[in-house]
Amino acid sequence: MESVHSYSYQFEGLVNRERFEEFLATLKSTVLRAKGFIPFEDGTHLFQYTPTNFTFNKLDWSVSSSKIVLIGTSIDKEKIGQSIKECEVIKVNN
């Protein structure tokens, strides 16, 4: 029997929603549940995930940190962390 592990990720910038949804499509075989707060460009959303469904609900209030937690089996923490980081939008100051 595989053991269950968790992984949390603290966002450093805004998240590109399209890229994040593409990332979610890669999780079905290993992540059983995920939830947290995601900073999209239109505001922070409460995120909830199961292998058959995911939802984003825009918040009417602010949160002190934007972070998600993933729970599953055979989680490659380095790979998942890099994949999430690639969803973040890099803002360049001119």
C-alpha positions in Angstrom: 0.0 0.0 0.0 1.3 3.4 -0.9 1.6 6.0 1.8 0.0 9.4 1.7 2.1 12.6 1.8 1.4 16.3 1.6 3.1 19.2 -0.1 2.5 22.9 0.4 3.5 25.7 -1.9 3.7 29.4 -1.0 3.1 31.6 -4.0 5.5 34.4 -4.7 3.6 36.2 -7.4 0.3 36.2 -9.4 -0.7 32.9 -11.1 -1.7 32.5 -14.7 -5.0 30.7 -14.5 -4.8 28.9 -17.8 -1.3 27.5 -17.0 -2.5 26.5 -13.5 -5.5 24.6 -15.0 -3.1 22.8 -17.4 -1.0 21.9 -14.4 -4.1 20.5 -12.6 -4.7 18.1 -15.6 -1.4 16.4 -14.8 -2.3 15.6 -11.2 -5.0 12.9 -11.6 -2.9 9.9 -10.9 -1.2 11.1 -7.7 -3.1 14.0 -5.9 -6.2 13.0 -4.0 -7.0 16.4 -2.6 -5.7 20.0 -2.8 -6.9 23.3 -1.4 -5.7 26.8 -0.7 -5.7 30.4 -1.8 -4.5 31.3 -5.3 -3.6 34.9 -6.3 -4.9 35.2 -9.9 -4.7 38.5 -11.7 -8.4 39.3 -11.0 -8.0 38.6 -7.2 -7.4 35.8 -4.8 -9.5 32.6 -5.1 -10.3 29.8 -2.7 -9.2 26.7 -4.6 -10.4 23.1 -4.0 -9.4 20.0 -5.9 -10.3 16.3 -6.2 -9.3 14.1 -9.1 -12.8 14.5 -10.6 -13.4 18.2 -10.0 -11.8 21.5 -9.1 -13.3 24.9 -8.2 -12.1 28.5 -7.8 -14.2 30.9 -5.7 -13.2 34.5 -5.7 -12.8 36.0 -2.3 -14.4 39.2 -1.1 -11.7 39.6 1.6 -7.9 39.6 1.7 -5.7 36.8 3.0 -2.4 37.1 4.6 -0.7 34.5 2.4 -1.5 32.7 -0.8 -0.6 29.0 -0.4 -1.9 25.6 -1.5 -1.6 22.2 0.0 -1.7 19.0 -2.0 -2.3 15.5 -0.5 -1.6 12.3 -2.4 0.5 9.3 -3.1 3.8 9.2 -4.9 4.1 13.0 -4.9 7.3 14.2 -6.5 7.7 17.4 -4.5 10.5 18.9 -6.6 8.6 18.3 -9.9 5.3 19.6 -8.5 6.9 22.7 -7.0 8.6 23.5 -10.3 5.4 23.0 -12.2 3.5 25.3 -9.9 6.3 27.9 -10.0 6.0 27.9 -13.8 2.4 29.0 -13.5 3.4 32.2 -11.7 3.4 35.4 -13.7 6.8 37.1 -13.7 6.2 40.9 -13.4 9.0 43.0 -14.8 9.4 46.6 -13.5 10.3 49.1 -16.2 
